[in-house]
Amino acid sequence: MSDSRMTGGYGAGAGGASPGEGTRAVRAGLPEPAKHEPTLPGPVFAAHFHLPGDPTGPYTYGRDENPTWTLLERAIGELEAPEQDGVETLVFPSGMAAISSVLFSQLRSGDVAVLPNDGYQALPLVRAQLEAYGIEVRTAPTGGDAQLDLLDGARLLWIETPSNPGLDVCDVRRLAEAAHARGALVAVDNTLATPLGQRPLELGADFTVASGTKQLTGHGDILLGYVAGRDAEAMAAVRRWRKIAGAITGPMEAWLAHRSIATLQLRVDRQNTTALTLAQTLRERPEVTGLRYPGLPDDPSHKIASRQMRRYGCVVSFTLPSRARADRFLDELRLVDDATSFGGVRSTAERRGRWGGDAVPDGFVRFSVGAEDPADLVADVLRALDESAG
């Protein structure tokens, strides 16, 4: 196993079978038990390490490696690629740092990159920077596997599925096979799905990339990103970019992230179940249009999502009749914070159009379902819809 994988934190599950996802999340990345040592060692705050003689071994300088990162990287790797050898994981101080590390380490002037045109809001900024470096950028929507038509001559295909905020889904396996047949690398932004909802590496991707700020850590109190991949040369380039850019995670943030991952399966199951309940409830409201949630059987993405996802996520999107109605709705909510980001244990929602950059109607709402009691959350949403109608 690579350095960023498990060294023996837990054994097989019942009857010798692979451990379940809850067991894996709780035990992921833990060191071997040692008498009088904590099960999860505290954060290591060090800029340098004792280093007599030749500079060998993993820990030499704080910009290159840190023991707290190592444990977190093992934990994430065990979730993204359970029981797979040769997968390396690298953590970053934000999701955008992770995204940038892949794009700018793999692409050169004259290359072609294929990006979604309905993905994360910062991608247009990324596109402008890539083009400034002489890289051709082609874009197409996530839905309908539209990026397939742009792959000839491409060096890298960037997929975001489900897309944020529109919740469209594309066929990762189909796109990856087509991209590889043309010699292109494939990266999948797995932020919304999390490793418990989707494993892009198993679907053929070369990289899985995510913002750990969201549901992976789930408490809205740290920024984090990561990249996982199995191609040693490609991941070496990502690691080199991290070193050059100095895009390193603070040890306290890394420790908090690892601590939070232990409850990932509990949080994801609660949030996803409630998200489906909320989507089913919103479907009955006449003022709600454009409702999207991949877990709904009649959602346009449901068929593809059901083939490649094990869970459908905690985000529901829908449109209210106007900007004013959406703003009143958000003001009336009592259990939901009007805030950006998603995936936290406390529900959040926002009128996404307030930022600009997303091709959404003025009344479009992105709703991130938290871990509140489902009945309480649904009642709060229904009350807010009623009271915002005037």
GUDOBA-526783 format. One record per residue: residue number from 1; residue in one letter; x, z negated, y of N, C-alpha, C in turn. Coordinates in pm, whole numbers. Layout:
  seq  type     nc1     nc3     nc2    cac1    cac3    cac2     cc1     cc3     cc2
  NUM     A       X       Z       Y       X       Z       Y       X       Z       Y
...
//
This chain:
  seq  type     nc1     nc3     nc2    cac1    cac3    cac2     cc1     cc3     cc2
    1     M      83       0    -120       0       0       0      87       0     125
    2     S      37      60     233     112      63     357     113     -75     420
    3     D     197     -92     523     207    -221     590      77    -266     653
    4     S     -11    -169     684    -136    -202     752    -251    -216     656
    5     R    -219    -245     530    -322    -267     431    -311    -407     374
    6     M    -405    -442     289    -414    -576     232    -293    -607     145
    7     T    -248    -733     149    -141    -777      61    -192    -875     -44
    8     G    -323    -888     -56    -374    -972    -162    -463   -1084    -116
    9     G    -545   -1061     -14    -627   -1166      42    -743   -1207     -47
   10     Y    -788   -1125    -141    -898   -1161    -229    -892   -1075    -352
   11     G    -963   -1119    -455    -961   -1046    -581   -1086    -963    -599
   12     A   -1110    -924    -723   -1225    -841    -754   -1353    -923    -743
   13     G   -1464    -850    -737   -1593    -915    -730   -1639    -958    -869
   14     A   -1768    -986    -878   -1824   -1033   -1005   -1801    -931   -1116
   15     G   -1756    -979   -1230   -1737    -891   -1345   -1623    -793   -1326
   16     G   -1531    -821   -1231   -1419    -731   -1208   -1451    -613   -1119
   17     A   -1574    -606   -1068   -1613    -495    -982   -1551    -512    -844
   18     S   -1556    -406    -765   -1508    -415    -628   -1591    -516    -552
   19     P   -1531    -590    -459   -1607    -690    -384   -1713    -625    -298
   20     G   -1820    -697    -272   -1925    -647    -185   -1880    -645     -40
   21     E   -1960    -581      45   -1918    -562     184   -1911    -694     260
   22     G   -1999    -789     228   -1991    -918     292   -1863    -992     255
   23     T   -1830    -990     127   -1707   -1053      81   -1586    -986     145
   24     R   -1590    -854     149   -1477    -780     207   -1459    -815     355
   25     A   -1569    -820     429   -1559    -850     572   -1507    -992     595
   26     V   -1554   -1086     517   -1513   -1226     535   -1366   -1246     502
   27     R   -1315   -1172     402   -1178   -1192     355   -1078   -1091     407
   28     A   -1125    -990     477   -1039    -878     516    -918    -923     598
   29     G    -802    -877     555    -680    -896     630    -619   -1034     623
   30     L    -675   -1127     547    -620   -1262     540    -489   -1261     461
   31     P    -394   -1342     500    -269   -1352     423    -292   -1429     294
   32     E    -195   -1423     205    -202   -1502      82    -211   -1650     118
   33     P    -295   -1727      47    -307   -1869      78    -173   -1942      62
   34     A    -144   -2027     157     -23   -2109     150     -60   -2251     188
   35     K     -10   -2347     112     -44   -2486     135     -11   -2528     278
   36     H    -107   -2594     341     -96   -2648     476     -98   -2540     585
   37     E    -121   -2417     548    -130   -2310     647    -276   -2274     672
   38     P    -312   -2233     792    -452   -2193     818    -487   -2065     743
   39     T    -616   -2051     711    -656   -1929     641    -638   -1805     728
   40     L    -665   -1819     859    -636   -1712     954    -540   -1768    1057
   41     P    -412   -1733    1048    -313   -1788    1143    -351   -1757    1286
   42     G    -315   -1846    1376    -344   -1828    1517    -264   -1713    1577
   43     P    -301   -1673    1699    -233   -1561    1762     -86   -1591    1788
   44     V      -4   -1490    1769     140   -1502    1794     170   -1445    1933
   45     F     209   -1533    2026     242   -1490    2161     395   -1477    2170
   46     A     443   -1357    2159     588   -1337    2162     621   -1199    2217
   47     A     711   -1194    2312     762   -1066    2360     883   -1022    2279
   48     H     956   -1121    2224    1069   -1085    2137    1077   -1185    2023
   49     F    1157   -1152    1923    1169   -1231    1801    1318   -1253    1772
   50     H    1350   -1359    1701    1488   -1380    1659    1533   -1258    1579
   51     L    1650   -1202    1617    1691   -1077    1556    1844   -1069    1547
   52     P    1904   -1157    1467    2050   -1146    1451    2087   -1024    1367
   53     G    2202    -968    1395    2250    -856    1314    2175    -728    1344
   54     D    2166    -641    1242    2100    -512    1259    1950    -533    1280
   55     P    1886    -448    1363    1742    -463    1390    1656    -410    1276
   56     T    1649    -485    1168    1566    -447    1053    1447    -540    1043
   57     G    1348    -499     965    1229    -579     949    1120    -538    1044
   58     P     999    -589    1025     883    -540    1100     877    -587    1245
   59     Y     932    -704    1276     908    -763    1407    1038    -774    1486
   60     T    1050    -688    1586    1170    -684    1668    1139    -707    1815
   61     Y    1032    -641    1863     998    -649    2004     847    -637    2017
   62     G     791    -709    2114     646    -723    2123     568    -598    2155
   63     R     634    -492    2204     562    -368    2229     546    -285    2102
   64     D     625    -317    1999     625    -237    1876     536    -295    1767
   65     E     547    -423    1742     471    -487    1635     446    -633    1671
   66     N     343    -688    1611     310    -829    1630     237    -875    1504
   67     P     269    -993    1451     203   -1039    1328      51   -1048    1339
   68     T       0   -1080    1457    -144   -1088    1474    -208    -950    1465
   69     W    -141    -847    1522    -190    -710    1505    -193    -673    1358
   70     T     -86    -708    1287     -74    -666    1147    -193    -712    1065
   71     L    -231    -838    1081    -344    -888    1005    -473    -817    1043
   72     L    -494    -793    1172    -613    -722    1215    -612    -578    1164
   73     E    -499    -511    1168    -490    -375    1119    -519    -368     969
   74     R    -472    -466     895    -506    -472     753    -656    -488     734
   75     A    -716    -577     812    -859    -603     798    -940    -476     824
   76     I    -911    -407     934    -985    -285     966    -962    -178     860
   77     G    -838    -166     814    -807     -68     709    -884     -94     581
   78     E    -902    -220     547    -977    -253     426   -1125    -218     438
   79     L   -1176    -213     560   -1316    -175     580   -1331     -24     591
   80     E   -1239      42     659   -1248     187     677   -1213     263     549
   81     A   -1123     209     469   -1078     280     349   -1054     180     237
   82     P   -1159     116     187   -1141      13      84   -1077      68     -42
   83     E    -976      -6     -90    -909      25    -216    -843     163    -215
   84     Q    -806     211    -100    -734     337     -89    -591     309     -42
   85     D    -495     367    -111    -356     353     -72    -321     457      35
   86     G    -217     427     110    -164     525     203    -238     539     333
   87     V    -331     450     361    -404     456     488    -341     357     586
   88     E    -306     406     702    -246     321     805    -347     301     918
   89     T    -348     182     974    -436     150    1086    -353      97    1201
   90     L    -384     143    1321    -316      95    1442    -421      50    1542
   91     V    -399     -67    1602    -494    -118    1701    -444     -89    1842
   92     F    -539     -79    1934    -513     -45    2073    -594    -138    2164
   93     P    -561    -144    2293    -631    -236    2382    -769    -191    2424
   94     S    -811     -71    2389    -946     -24    2418    -976      98    2333
   95     G   -1104     134    2327   -1140     255    2254   -1080     378    2317
   96     M   -1077     385    2451   -1020     502    2517    -871     512    2492
   97     A    -800     401    2479    -658     406    2444    -641     466    2305
   98     A    -730     431    2213    -723     486    2078    -753     636    2079
   99     I    -859     676    2152    -893     817    2162    -778     896    2222
  100     S    -722     846    2331    -613     916    2398    -491     929    2308
  101     S    -465     828    2226    -347     832    2140    -354     946    2040
  102     V    -471     973    1987    -485    1083    1892    -475    1217    1965
  103     L    -551    1234    2070    -553    1363    2139    -417    1399    2196
  104     F    -352    1305    2262    -227    1337    2331    -105    1333    2240
  105     S    -118    1274    2123      -7    1278    2027     -12    1401    1937
  106     Q    -129    1461    1922    -144    1571    1827    -149    1708    1896
  107     L    -179    1713    2024    -200    1840    2093     -84    1873    2186
  108     R     -53    2001    2194      52    2051    2282      -5    2163    2368
  109     S      66    2197    2474      27    2309    2559      10    2435    2475
  110     G    -101    2503    2495    -132    2623    2417    -222    2598    2298
  111     D    -240    2471    2259    -329    2437    2148    -475    2448    2193
  112     V    -563    2448    2093    -707    2450    2116    -770    2324    2057
  113     A    -848    2255    2136    -922    2138    2088   -1072    2166    2100
  114     V   -1147    2123    1999   -1293    2139    1999   -1354    1999    2012
  115     L   -1428    1978    2119   -1489    1849    2148   -1640    1863    2155
  116     P   -1714    1755    2136   -1859    1760    2159   -1888    1761    2308
  117     N   -1995    1828    2348   -2033    1824    2490   -2143    1722    2518
  118     D   -2178    1643    2416   -2281    1540    2432   -2231    1404    2385
  119     G   -2099    1387    2389   -2041    1262    2339   -2022    1159    2449
  120     Y   -1931    1069    2422   -1904     957    2511   -1873    1006    2652
  121     Q   -1918     929    2748   -1917     970    2888   -1777    1003    2942
  122     A   -1674     942    2885   -1538     965    2935   -1477    1095    2883
  123     L   -1540    1161    2787   -1482    1283    2731   -1463    1393    2835
  124     P   -1552    1412    2933   -1523    1511    3037   -1394    1481    3113
  125     L   -1362    1353    3134   -1235    1318    3197   -1119    1356    3107
  126     V   -1135    1332    2978   -1033    1370    2881   -1013    1521    2882
  127     R   -1125    1594    2885   -1115    1739    2887   -1034    1787    3007
  128     A   -1062    1733    3123    -990    1776    3242    -840    1750    3229
  129     Q    -804    1637    3169    -662    1606    3153    -596    1698    3050
  130     L    -666    1725    2941    -612    1817    2841    -589    1955    2902
  131     E    -686    2001    2978    -672    2133    3040    -559    2135    3142
  132     A    -536    2023    3210    -424    2015    3303    -290    2028    3231
  133     Y    -288    1993    3103    -166    2005    3023    -156    2140    2952
  134     G    -250    2230    2983    -243    2363    2924    -307    2374    2787
  135     I    -396    2283    2755    -466    2285    2626    -605    2343    2649
  136     E    -643    2439    2567    -777    2496    2577    -878    2403    2511
  137     V    -986    2375    2581   -1090    2287    2528   -1220    2365    2514
  138     R   -1276    2362    2394   -1406    2423    2367   -1504    2311    2335
  139     T   -1627    2325    2377   -1726    2220    2352   -1856    2279    2299
  140     A   -1925    2200    2219   -2055    2237    2165   -2130    2109    2132
  141     P   -2263    2114    2120   -2339    1994    2087   -2308    1941    1947
  142     T   -2337    1814    1929   -2319    1752    1797   -2422    1803    1697
  143     G   -2548    1809    1737   -2654    1850    1646   -2639    1992    1597
  144     G   -2688    2015    1475   -2685    2148    1417   -2547    2196    1378
  145     D   -2450    2104    1374   -2311    2139    1340   -2261    2255    1427
  146     A   -2299    2253    1555   -2269    2365    1645   -2120    2386    1667
  147     Q   -2038    2282    1644   -1894    2297    1662   -1832    2393    1560
  148     L   -1903    2422    1453   -1851    2516    1352   -1813    2651    1413
  149     D   -1888    2694    1511   -1868    2828    1567   -1746    2837    1657
  150     L   -1679    2725    1682   -1568    2723    1778   -1433    2694    1714
  151     L   -1426    2696    1583   -1308    2644    1514   -1193    2743    1499
  152     D   -1217    2870    1513   -1109    2967    1494    -996    2940    1592
  153     G    -877    2922    1537    -759    2899    1620    -743    2757    1671
  154     A    -831    2668    1631    -825    2531    1681    -716    2451    1612
  155     R    -659    2359    1686    -561    2265    1632    -627    2134    1593
  156     L    -734    2093    1667    -798    1965    1641    -947    1973    1670
  157     L   -1025    1920    1579   -1170    1907    1597   -1203    1760    1618
  158     W   -1273    1731    1728   -1315    1594    1758   -1466    1584    1735
  159     I   -1506    1492    1648   -1646    1473    1613   -1689    1334    1658
  160     E   -1810    1325    1712   -1869    1195    1743   -2008    1192    1681
  161     T   -2022    1111    1575   -2150    1110    1504   -2179     971    1451
  162     P   -2296     913    1482   -2395     962    1577   -2336     972    1718
  163     S   -2390    1066    1796   -2341    1086    1931   -2396     978    2023
  164     N   -2321     951    2127   -2358     849    2225   -2378     916    2360
  165     P   -2500     913    2418   -2612     825    2382   -2727     895    2307
  166     G   -2714    1025    2277   -2829    1100    2225   -2864    1077    2080
  167     L   -2769    1018    2002   -2791     984    1862   -2812    1106    1772
  168     D   -2753    1219    1806   -2751    1332    1714   -2644    1307    1608
  169     V   -2663    1370    1493   -2572    1353    1380   -2530    1490    1331
  170     C   -2403    1504    1293   -2356    1628    1233   -2300    1599    1094
  171     D   -2283    1704    1016   -2235    1693     878   -2083    1686     879
  172     V   -2028    1567     867   -1883    1548     878   -1811    1624     768
  173     R   -1858    1615     645   -1790    1681     534   -1786    1833     554
  174     R   -1897    1888     597   -1903    2033     619   -1807    2076     730
  175     L   -1809    2005     840   -1722    2038     952   -1575    2018     917
  176     A   -1545    1911     845   -1406    1884     808   -1352    1993     716
  177     E   -1431    2035     619   -1387    2141     528   -1363    2271     604
  178     A   -1452    2304     697   -1436    2426     775   -1313    2418     866
  179     A   -1291    2303     925   -1176    2286    1014   -1046    2294     936
  180     H   -1040    2228     822    -918    2231     741    -888    2370     689
  181     A    -992    2446     659    -971    2584     613    -906    2669     721
  182     R    -920    2627     846    -859    2700     958    -732    2632    1009
  183     G    -687    2529     936    -563    2462     973    -576    2358    1081
  184     A    -697    2312    1109    -719    2213    1216    -728    2072    1161
  185     L    -683    1977    1238    -702    1837    1209    -842    1794    1252
  186     V    -892    1684    1191   -1027    1637    1222   -1023    1488    1254
  187     A   -1076    1452    1370   -1091    1312    1409   -1238    1281    1429
  188     V   -1282    1167    1382   -1422    1126    1395   -1428     994    1472
  189     D   -1503     993    1581   -1533     871    1653   -1642     797    1575
  190     N   -1603     684    1518   -1692     608    1430   -1748     483    1496
  191     T   -1746     481    1628   -1783     360    1702   -1924     314    1671
  192     L   -2020     404    1682   -2159     364    1669   -2194     325    1526
  193     A   -2134     393    1430   -2168     365    1290   -2100     240    1236
  194     T   -1978     212    1279   -1889     110    1223   -1850     148    1080
  195     P   -1743      87    1027   -1703     117     889   -1807      81     784
  196     L   -1900      -9     818   -2005     -43     723   -2119      57     725
  197     G   -2121     143     824   -2224     246     830   -2175     380     784
  198     Q   -2044     405     797   -1991     538     769   -1839     528     753
  199     R   -1783     601     657   -1639     602     636   -1588     746     650
  200     P   -1549     785     769   -1508     924     792   -1394     973     705
  201     L   -1300     885     671   -1188     929     588   -1236     974     451
  202     E   -1338     907     399   -1394     948     270   -1471    1080     282
  203     L   -1515    1113     403   -1589    1237     425   -1497    1353     460
  204     G   -1366    1328     461   -1271    1437     481   -1197    1435     613
  205     A   -1225    1340     701   -1156    1335     830   -1011    1294     812
  206     D    -927    1339     903    -787    1297     905    -769    1166     980
  207     F    -851    1145    1082    -847    1022    1161    -988     967    1174
  208     T   -1000     836    1167   -1121     769    1213   -1080     683    1331
  209     V   -1154     697    1440   -1121     634    1567   -1244     558    1616
  210     A   -1222     444    1678   -1339     371    1726   -1302     275    1838
  211     S   -1402     242    1916   -1394     131    2009   -1438       5    1936
  212     G   -1346     -84    1913   -1380    -212    1851   -1446    -306    1948
  213     T   -1457    -266    2074   -1529    -344    2174   -1675    -362    2135
  214     K   -1728    -266    2063   -1871    -261    2036   -1907    -345    1913
  215     Q   -1977    -287    1816   -2034    -368    1709   -1929    -424    1613
  216     L   -1813    -362    1603   -1711    -414    1512   -1680    -559    1542
  217     T   -1661    -592    1669   -1634    -732    1705   -1760    -802    1753
  218     G   -1848    -731    1821   -1987    -770    1835   -2025    -883    1928
  219     H   -1933    -934    2008   -1970   -1045    2095   -1955   -1012    2243
  220     G   -1918    -890    2275   -1911    -848    2413   -1807    -922    2494
  221     D   -1700    -972    2429   -1603   -1052    2503   -1459   -1002    2492
  222     I   -1437    -890    2425   -1302    -835    2418   -1310    -683    2422
  223     L   -1200    -621    2468   -1183    -477    2459   -1085    -448    2347
  224     L   -1114    -345    2267   -1031    -315    2151   -1057    -172    2105
  225     G    -956    -109    2049    -973      21    1986    -882      30    1865
  226     Y    -908     129    1780    -820     148    1664    -825     292    1616
  227     V    -719     328    1544    -709     457    1477    -666     430    1335
  228     A    -732     494    1239    -691     486    1099    -674     627    1045
  229     G    -574     648     962    -551     779     902    -459     769     784
  230     R    -460     872     700    -377     868     580    -258     963     584
  231     D    -250    1053     684    -137    1144     695     -23    1072     766
  232     A      85    1046     694     194     964     748     256    1025     873
  233     E     276    1158     872     338    1222     987     248    1215    1111
  234     A     119    1241    1090      25    1236    1203      14    1094    1258
  235     M      10     995    1171       0     857    1218     130     810    1283
  236     A     244     863    1239     370     830    1306     368     877    1450
  237     A     305     993    1473     294    1045    1610     202     956    1693
  238     V      96     905    1632       6     813    1703      80     684    1738
  239     R     156     634    1641     234     511    1666     336     534    1778
  240     R     401     650    1777     499     682    1880     432     685    2018
  241     W     310     743    2023     238     747    2150     206     606    2198
  242     R     165     519    2107     136     381    2146     259     315    2207
  243     K     375     341    2148     500     283    2199     535     340    2336
  244     I     521     472    2351     558     536    2478     464     492    2590
  245     A     334     490    2561     235     455    2662     226     304    2685
  246     G     280     227    2592     268      82    2603     125      34    2587
  247     A      45     110    2512     -98      79    2495    -114     -23    2383
  248     I     -80    -147    2413     -76    -249    2309    -182    -356    2333
  249     T    -229    -412    2224    -334    -512    2225    -275    -651    2248
  250     G    -340    -730    2330    -297    -868    2347    -322    -947    2220
  251     P    -233   -1040    2186    -251   -1116    2061    -378   -1198    2057
  252     M    -422   -1251    2170    -546   -1329    2170    -664   -1239    2139
  253     E    -668   -1121    2200    -776   -1027    2171    -775    -985    2025
  254     A    -656    -961    1971    -646    -922    1830    -697   -1033    1739
  255     W    -661   -1157    1771    -706   -1269    1688    -858   -1286    1697
  256     L    -913   -1276    1819   -1057   -1287    1835   -1130   -1177    1758
  257     A   -1075   -1057    1761   -1135    -945    1688   -1137    -973    1539
  258     H   -1026   -1022    1486   -1018   -1051    1343   -1117   -1161    1306
  259     R   -1123   -1263    1389   -1220   -1371    1367   -1362   -1318    1361
  260     S   -1392   -1223    1452   -1528   -1171    1463   -1568   -1082    1346
  261     I   -1472   -1013    1288   -1501    -921    1178   -1562    -994    1059
  262     A   -1533   -1121    1044   -1585   -1196     930   -1737   -1193     924
  263     T   -1803   -1183    1039   -1950   -1181    1040   -2007   -1040    1053
  264     L   -1924    -939    1039   -1970    -802    1063   -2088    -764     975
  265     Q   -2079    -790     846   -2188    -748     758   -2318    -822     791
  266     L   -2309    -948     824   -2429   -1024     862   -2490    -967     989
  267     R   -2408    -941    1088   -2458    -889    1215   -2516    -748    1199
  268     V   -2442    -662    1131   -2485    -523    1115   -2619    -515    1044
  269     D   -2633    -589     935   -2758    -583     860   -2876    -632     944
  270     R   -2857    -741    1017   -2964    -793    1101   -2998    -694    1212
  271     Q   -2897    -645    1280   -2919    -557    1394   -2980    -423    1351
  272     N   -2932    -367    1242   -2985    -238    1197   -3130    -250    1151
  273     T   -3161    -357    1080   -3298    -378    1035   -3393    -392    1154
  274     T   -3351    -468    1254   -3434    -486    1372   -3444    -357    1453
  275     A   -3335    -280    1457   -3339    -152    1529   -3444     -59    1470
  276     L   -3453     -55    1338   -3555      28    1274   -3695     -24    1308
  277     T   -3713    -156    1305   -3843    -215    1340   -3880    -180    1484
  278     L   -3784    -191    1575   -3811    -158    1714   -3846     -10    1730
  279     A   -3772      77    1662   -3800     221    1671   -3940     253    1620
  280     Q   -3978     189    1510   -4112     212    1455   -4220     164    1553
  281     T   -4193      54    1622   -4287       2    1720   -4298      95    1840
  282     L   -4184     142    1890   -4183     230    2007   -4252     364    1978
  283     R   -4249     405    1855   -4312     533    1817   -4462     531    1845
  284     E   -4522     412    1851   -4666     400    1873   -4703     390    2021
  285     R   -4604     388    2108   -4632     372    2251   -4644     509    2317
  286     P   -4754     536    2385   -4775     669    2444   -4680     702    2557
  287     E   -4630     601    2628   -4541     629    2739   -4397     659    2696
  288     V   -4367     637    2568   -4232     659    2515   -4222     800    2459
  289     T   -4126     876    2507   -4099    1010    2454   -3952    1019    2415
  290     G   -3919    1124    2342   -3779    1148    2307   -3715    1038    2226
  291     L   -3796     964    2150   -3744     853    2070   -3646     903    1965
  292     R   -3528     840    1960   -3428     876    1860   -3373     752    1791
  293     Y   -3374     757    1660   -3305     660    1576   -3286     726    1440
  294     P   -3163     744    1395   -3140     818    1270   -3207     758    1147
  295     G   -3242     630    1155   -3308     566    1042   -3455     598    1028
  296     L   -3516     656    1130   -3657     697    1120   -3667     820    1030
  297     P   -3755     820     932   -3766     934     841   -3796    1066     911
  298     D   -3863    1062    1026   -3896    1186    1097   -3797    1218    1208
  299     D   -3688    1143    1219   -3587    1175    1319   -3515    1304    1280
  300     P   -3483    1391    1376   -3416    1517    1343   -3283    1499    1270
  301     S   -3219    1383    1285   -3089    1359    1222   -3099    1285    1089
  302     H   -3220    1245    1050   -3232    1154     936   -3176    1215     806
  303     K   -3204    1339     780   -3162    1400     654   -3010    1399     639
  304     I   -2941    1445     742   -2795    1447     736   -2740    1305     736
  305     A   -2795    1220     822   -2746    1082     828   -2759    1012     694
  306     S   -2866    1038     623   -2888     971     494   -2787    1016     389
  307     R   -2729    1132     407   -2628    1180     310   -2492    1117     334
  308     Q   -2462    1079     457   -2325    1034     484   -2316     894     543
  309     M   -2428     833     576   -2426     700     635   -2492     599     540
  310     R   -2439     479     539   -2496     372     460   -2585     282     546
  311     R   -2564     286     677   -2648     216     773   -2657     306     896
  312     Y   -2765     291     972   -2793     388    1078   -2758     341    1218
  313     G   -2708     220    1232   -2665     174    1363   -2766      85    1432
  314     C   -2723      28    1544   -2805     -69    1616   -2860     -14    1747
  315     V   -2838     115    1774   -2879     173    1901   -3003     260    1883
  316     V   -3100     241    1969   -3222     321    1977   -3225     382    2116
  317     S   -3260     510    2126   -3272     571    2259   -3412     628    2276
  318     F   -3461     625    2399   -3594     677    2428   -3605     703    2577
  319     T   -3711     772    2617   -3730     807    2756   -3866     756    2805
  320     L   -3864     691    2920   -3986     650    2989   -4019     753    3098
  321     P   -4143     753    3150   -4189     865    3233   -4108     891    3360
  322     S   -4039     792    3412   -3967     812    3537   -3854     711    3549
  323     R   -3768     737    3645   -3660     643    3674   -3717     507    3716
  324     A   -3819     511    3802   -3878     386    3848   -3939     306    3734
  325     R   -4006     374    3642   -4067     303    3529   -3959     242    3440
  326     A   -3852     316    3418   -3743     262    3336   -3679     141    3403
  327     D   -3659     147    3534   -3600      34    3605   -3692     -88    3599
  328     R   -3823     -66    3616   -3916    -179    3607   -3915    -239    3467
  329     F   -3912    -153    3365   -3907    -200    3227   -3786    -289    3205
  330     L   -3670    -244    3250   -3548    -321    3231   -3555    -453    3306
  331     D   -3615    -453    3425   -3628    -576    3503   -3719    -678    3435
  332     E   -3819    -629    3362   -3917    -718    3299   -3865    -781    3169
  333     L   -3763    -725    3109   -3712    -779    2983   -3653    -918    3003
  334     R   -3678   -1007    2911   -3628   -1144    2920   -3520   -1173    2815
  335     L   -3526   -1107    2702   -3427   -1131    2596   -3321   -1023    2590
  336     V   -3324    -934    2685   -3235    -818    2683   -3161    -809    2816
  337     D   -3028    -803    2810   -2949    -793    2932   -2940    -648    2976
  338     D   -2955    -625    3106   -2934    -492    3163   -2783    -474    3180
  339     A   -2721    -414    3082   -2575    -403    3080   -2536    -279    3001
  340     T   -2416    -231    3029   -2367    -117    2954   -2300    -166    2826
  341     S   -2244     -73    2750   -2187    -100    2618   -2298    -125    2517
  342     F   -2262    -149    2393   -2362    -171    2289   -2298    -243    2171
  343     G   -2380    -288    2078   -2330    -347    1955   -2317    -498    1955
  344     G   -2349    -565    2066   -2331    -709    2072   -2445    -786    2008
  345     V   -2422    -914    1984   -2524   -1000    1922   -2641   -1024    2018
  346     R   -2617   -1009    2148   -2725   -1018    2245   -2768    -877    2282
  347     S   -2896    -849    2272   -2947    -716    2300   -2916    -675    2444
  348     T   -2884    -549    2462   -2861    -493    2594   -2934    -360    2603
  349     A   -2963    -320    2725   -3026    -190    2748   -2989    -144    2887
  350     E   -2991     -14    2907   -2965      38    3040   -3028     175    3057
  351     R   -3056     206    3182   -3096     342    3216   -2969     423    3227
  352     R   -2944     503    3127   -2812     563    3112   -2778     659    3226
  353     G   -2878     719    3287   -2854     814    3393   -2792     754    3518
  354     R   -2791     621    3529   -2737     560    3650   -2588     587    3667
  355     W   -2520     621    3556   -2377     646    3563   -2344     789    3602
  356     G   -2439     880    3579   -2406    1022    3593   -2321    1066    3475
  357     G   -2314    1196    3453   -2226    1246    3347   -2293    1270    3214
  358     D   -2402    1199    3185   -2477    1222    3062   -2596    1313    3092
  359     A   -2616    1414    3011   -2728    1507    3031   -2854    1446    2974
  360     V   -2909    1347    3044   -3028    1276    2997   -3129    1270    3110
  361     P   -3259    1256    3078   -3361    1242    3183   -3342    1114    3263
  362     D   -3402    1109    3382   -3389     991    3468   -3442     865    3400
  363     G   -3545     880    3316   -3604     764    3251   -3545     731    3115
  364     F   -3429     789    3082   -3368     770    2950   -3310     628    2940
  365     V   -3345     559    2832   -3297     423    2808   -3217     419    2677
  366     R   -3095     366    2686   -3019     336    2565   -3032     187    2537
  367     F   -3086     156    2421   -3120      17    2386   -3035     -25    2267
  368     S   -2955    -128    2287   -2871    -183    2181   -2935    -310    2127
  369     V   -2972    -307    2002   -3044    -419    1940   -2946    -527    1896
  370     G   -2973    -650    1936   -2887    -762    1902   -2937    -837    1778
  371     A   -2900    -964    1772   -2930   -1045    1654   -3043   -1144    1678
  372     E   -3121   -1124    1783   -3235   -1212    1807   -3337   -1200    1693
  373     D   -3429   -1294    1686   -3537   -1283    1588   -3614   -1154    1616
  374     P   -3636   -1072    1514   -3703    -944    1537   -3837    -957    1607
  375     A   -3917   -1052    1566   -4049   -1067    1626   -4039   -1100    1774
  376     D   -3943   -1184    1811   -3925   -1220    1951   -3881   -1099    2034
  377     L   -3789   -1022    1979   -3737    -907    2052   -3844    -801    2071
  378     V   -3916    -770    1965   -4022    -670    1975   -4129    -715    2073
  379     A   -4166    -842    2068   -4267    -893    2161   -4220    -881    2305
  380     D   -4093    -907    2329   -4038    -897    2463   -4043    -752    2513
  381     V   -4010    -659    2427   -4012    -517    2465   -4155    -472    2493
  382     L   -4249    -509    2408   -4388    -470    2430   -4443    -529    2559
  383     R   -4411    -655    2586   -4456    -717    2710   -4397    -645    2831
  384     A   -4268    -613    2824   -4202    -544    2935   -4262    -405    2958
  385     L   -4295    -338    2849   -4360    -206    2865   -4496    -220    2932
  386     D   -4571    -320    2891   -4703    -341    2952   -4691    -378    3100
  387     E   -4603    -469    3133   -4592    -519    3269   -4526    -420    3363
  388     S   -4452    -325    3308   -4387    -224    3393   -4476    -104    3419
  389     A   -4596    -104    3360   -4684      13    3372   -4747      29    3510
  390     G   -4759     -81    3583   -4826     -77    3711   -4746      -7    3821
//
